[in-house]
Amino acid sequence: MPKEAKKTRRVSRSETERAAVRELVKAARARGEDLTGPNGLLKVLTKDVLEIALEEEMTEHLGYDKHAAEGRNKGNSRNGTRTKTVTTPAAGEVTIEVPRDRDGTFEPVIVKKRQRRLNDVDAVVLSLFARGLTTGEISAHFAEVYGVSIGKDTISRITDKVIEEMQVWASRPLQAVYAAIFIDAIVVKVRDGQVANRPFYAAIGVDLNGHRDVLGLWAGTHGSGESAKYWLAVLTELKNRGVRDVFFLVCDGLKGLPDSVAAVFPDTTVQTCVIHLIRGTFKFASKKYWQQLAVDMKRIYTAPNADAAWAAFEEFEEKWGKPYPAISTLWRNAWSTFIPFLDYDVEIRRVLFSTNAI
């Protein structure tokens, strides 16, 4: 492509970005968190998993599948559902439909009668819907929940049903263009022989109308981080599901991700999440200095442009670099992916890059 054509394309795309982001700012006000908020994805997934498990428990109780011919004219049978609201740590209140039988002898296990609070179910549900877990790991989650109360055949049926739902959700078509995609990690305990912490990555897309959607969840690996090959597979999956262009990809210190973005979406700008950068700074300093650190850092990320931000950083580094050299290293390593958002006005910065999306 001739240099003139490339330059024209860059200018045109920049104008498109700015117009789209301004519209995004107008539309994105007052939207809740996308994964764990009151209207988040986790609430929907939790409802699905609980209702799938309850239906399979009822099948075991009655001895036949829902709508199966062998259940006709038998003594006991399904008798609709009753609505129940349970509370979970992250998803909050979740309203589910609990199946009933005519004899009233059904005693659900995953949500017992009169039980209103479910501890740790959020982490279990989150891990179940993430790509990268084996069938054995998913089955192990349910075995831990049920213990000896439910047979292995029922746990296997529940696992199969959940995997079926998971695959439909995880392979659904996506929009062609997103103003921004946020990628961040959530640590979840996974049982596969033994319980261990494992990162799960969520990608949240913001479309040109300001609507947000969790595009997918992926199970990470134990250790110090994922490889560029891992991120290449994640981004290629998004592209194969219909994504053609992303204006900004917002992340924090995920090694190998920027290079993979360049390979799959070459026009995308990689942006460091400012909130994560600020939080990371606090980790290296004594808590008694946090208030002053916050004041000094604000001069950097509210600077009118990249040159002014660098001048503010040099003053910041002169003051804090000697007692806390790790802070200087953190900011210098992140600088090239920190400054892109400085090309936009304060309101756009606040919505796109100063918000913790997950």
N, C-alpha and C positions, 0 to 999 in steps of 0.2 A: 504494500500500500504506500503511495507517495507520501512524503512528509506533510505536504499541504493538506491532503485528505485526512491524515491522522490528526493534525492540529484542529481542523474543522470539527472532526468527530469529538475530540476532547472538549472543545468549547461548547458544542451542542449538548453533550452529555452533562456538563457542569451546570448549564442552564436548566436542564431537565431535573437534575438532582435538587437544585435549590427550590424550584417550583414545587416539586413533590414533597420535599421535606417541610416546606412552609404549610402545605395542606395537611401534612401529617401532624404538625404541631397543633393545628386547629382541631383536628379530629380526635387526638389521643388524650385529651383532658379527661381526668376523673375515671380512667379505666383502672380496674383492679389488677392485682398481680395475676399472672397468666398460669402459673403452675400450682401454687399452693394457696392462693387467695380464696375469698368466699365464693367466687364464681369460676374458679380455676379448673384446669384439666384434671387435677388429682381428685377432685370431688366426683367428677363423672366416672373416672376409672375405678375409684373405690366402690361406687354404686354398682357398676357393672360386675366387678369381681365378686362382691358379696352376694348379689342376686344370682349369678351363675352357680356359686357354691351352694346357696340355699336350695336351688332347684335340683341340684344333683343329690343333696342330702334327702330331699323329699322323694326322689326316685329310689334311693336305697331303702327308705322307710316303707314305701308302698310296694316295691318289687317290680315296677314297670315304668317305662319312660312316659313323659307327658304326651298325651294324645295317642298312646299306643293302643292297639286293638285289644290286647290281652287284659287291659285294665277295665274293660266294659263289664258291667253287671257284677263287679266284685264288691265285697262288703265295704271296704274303705276306698276313698278316692280323693282326688284334689278338690278343694272347695274355695277357689279364688285366692286372693291375697289380702293381707292387712298392711296398712302403712305404718312404718316405724321410723323414728329419727334417732340416729346414733351420733355420738360425738367422737371425732378423731383428733389427734394432736395437731396435724398440719392442715387438713382439709376442713376442719371445723365440723359443723353439723351436716350430716348426710342423710337424706331421706330415702329409704329403701322399701321395696315391696317384699314382704315375707309370705311365702306360700302357706296355705292352711289345708288340713285334711278334714273330712266330714266327721270322723270319730274324735277329733281333737287330741290325738295321741302323738302328733309330731312334735319332737323336742329338738329344735335346731341347735347346732353346736357352735358354728362359727360366730353366730350372734344369738346368744342364749336368751330365753324368755326373761324379761325384766332387765336385761343388760342394756345399758345406755352408753357406756364409754368403751371404745375399742383402742387399746394401747398398741402402738407400733404398727398398726395396719397400714398407715400411710407409706412407710418405708417398704413394706412387703409389696404393696400394689405398684409403687413406683418401679421397683426392680422387675416385677413381672412383665411390665409393658416395655421394657428396654430391650433393644436388639443386642444380642451378644450373650444372653444367658442360655444355657443348655436346658433341655427338657428335664434332666435330672435335678438341676438347681431349682427350677420352678416347682417341681414336685416336692423337693425338700422343704420349700417354704410352707406348703400346705401340710406336710407331715409334721412340721414343727407346731403349726397352729392347732392341728387336730389331735396330735399325740396318738393315743390308742382308741380314741372315741369313734373314729371313722376307719373303715377298712381300706386297704391299699388299692383295691379296684375302684372305689369311689374317688380316692385322691387322684388316681390316674385319669378318671373321666373328667374331673374338675380341671386338671392340668391341660388336657386336650381342648376343652372348651375355652379356657383362658387363652391358650396359644392361638386358637382360631380367631378369637376377637382381636388379639394383639396384632396378628398378621394383617387383618383387614385395616385396622387403624394405621399401622406403620407403613403401609404401602399405598395409601390413598393419594390421588393426584394433588399437586400443589399449584399455586399461582405462578405465573411466568416471571413476575417482577416483584421484588421486595425492597422497600426503602432501607431496611436494616434487618440483619439477623444477629441476635445475641446468642452466644454460646458460653455456657458456664457449667461447672461441675457441682454435683450434689453427692455427698458421701453416704452410702447406704450399707448396712450390714447384710451380707449374703451368706447363706448357709449351704455349703457343699462339702459334707464331711465335717467341717468345722466352720465357725462363724468368723468372718473377717471383713474389715472395711474395704469397700470397693467404690471407685468413683463412677457416677453415672452422669453423662453429658446430655443436657437439654438444649435444643436449638429453638429459639422463639423468633418467629418472623413478624415484622411489622409491614403491612402492605401499604400501597399508595393512598389508601383511604384512612390510614391510622389504625386499622383493625389488627389485633394481635392473635397469633395462633401458635401453639406448640407444634412444631413441624415434625419432631421426632425425639426419641430418647435412645441413647446408646450406652451399653455397659462398657466401662473402661477396664483396664488391667491393673493388677497390683504393681507397685513400684513407683518410679520417679516421674512417670508421665507417658503419654502416648507418642508413637512415632509419626513421622510425616506420612508414612504409608497408611496408617490408621485414619488420619484426617482426610487423606485423599479418598479413601473408601466412603467416609461419611459424606463429604461434599459431592462426590460423584453420585451417590444415592439420591441426594436432593436434586441434582441436575436431571437424573433419570426419571424423577417423579414430576418433572415439568418446570423446575426453576431455570430461567434463562439469564437473569441478571439480578445482581444484588448491589445496591449503592454502597452500603457500609456493612462490614462484618465486625461486630464488637465482641471482644474477648479479653482474657487476662492471662498472660504468661503461659499459654498453652503451646509448648514447644512443637515445632513442625507445622503448626496450623497456618501461619502466614505464607510459607512457601507453597503449601497445598492450595490455598486460596488463589494464589497467582496462577497455578496450573489449571484450575477448574473454572474460575471466574476472573480472568485477567484484568478486567476493568474495575474490580471491586477494591475499595479502600479498606484496609485493616485498621481498626481503631481500638486502642487500649481502653478498657472500661475505667473511667476516672475514679469512680467510687472504690473499685478494687485497689487502684493505685494509692489512694488516700489511706485505705484500711491497712494496706501493706506497709505504709510508712509508719503508722502508729505501732505496728508490731515490733519495730526495731528500737523504739524509744521508751523511756520511763513514762509511766502514766501521768506523772506530775507535770510533764511538759506537753501533754497532748493539746491543751487549749492554745498554747502559743504556736505549736506546730500547725494547728488548723488555720490560725490567722495568717501565718507566713505562707503556707501552701496555697491559700486562696488567691494570693497575688499572682501565682503561676497560672492556675487554670481559669482565671477570669481575665487574663491579659487580653488586650485587643487583637494581638497577632502573635505569630511564632517568635519574632525577634524580641518583642517585649516580654514574652514568656521566658525566653532564654535569659534575658537580663535579670528577671525576677528569680529565676532558678539559681543563677550565679550568686546572688545575694543570700538566697536560702542556703545554698551549699556552703558558703563562707561561714555562716552561723552554725549550721548543724552537721556539716560534713566531718569535722574533726572529732566531735564526741560520738557520732554515729555514722561511720563511713559506709555502712551497709545501705543507709538511706540514699546516699549519693549514687551508689552502684545501681540501686533499684530504679531511680529516675533516669539515669543515663542510659541504662539498657532499654528502657521503655520509651525513650524520647521520640524516636522516629514514628512510632505508632500512637504516641500521645498527641502530637501536634495537629493531625488532620482536622479535628473538630474546631480548631481555632479559626478556621476559614468561615465559620458560620456565626450568626448573631447569638446573643445570650439566650434568647428564648429557645432557639433550636438546640443549642448545646444542652440546655436543661432537660429537654424531653428525650433527645436521642442518646446522649453520652454521659449524663450525670444521673442516670436512673439505673438502679439495680433491677434488671429485668426478671430475675429468677428468685 
